[in-house]
């Protein structure tokens, strides 16, 4: 019993008179524990959920008349170039290829001849993406330094490309759940190297959590496909 009292007294004296020996290590240990708990919480919050089911985003699917049109679809990046990274899913190259193949199906069902500039995991340089057609659509999903930037944009280079870009922008606006950043002139090579109607579409920013999660969702990809297809149809049939 006396031994126990001696041990407790010695421990008490240590805590009282030797604070300079243990306060700093204790402080560092406490911070480390808090950091680990916070890190585990964040990882658990954002880790993929195996039971995830795509959000149902029903909308009226229309039919289009694109007979006689040769449409070139250009899924950006690919192969050795993955494009922008994604927080919640796959990177830009895979997202835009998924959307492009869905769009290809809708356009072909509407009577158009569709040419793809690349295969799923194919590396294709910008010069080789120059192909003959009536309409050229380049599909991308951007990233930005700030995670606050959100929205989709359509770009053109020449005057004969403005109407296509604006018409697609208007149609996408009816289907999109994010901000329409409008139509802008930009000298992207894939559109400046063409002399016919062409547009480059930035579908959103993978650096933004909302844009990123939407663009990785198959249901939202379908919405974008129909927005683009409707814009092409409006442009083509307005010209008739």
Protein Blocks (a to p, Z undefined) as FASTA:
>chain_A
ZZmmmmmmmmmmmmmmmmmmmmmmmmmmmmmmmmmmmmmmmmmmmgccfkbccddddddd
ddddfehiacddddeeehjlnbjadfklccfklmmmmmmmmmmmmmmmnopacddfbdfk
lccdfklmpccdfbdcdddddddfblkbgcdddddfbfklmmmmmmmmmmmmmmpcbdce
bjaddfdfklmmpcbdcddddfbdfkbmklmmmmmpmklmmmmmmmmmmmmmmmmmmmZZ
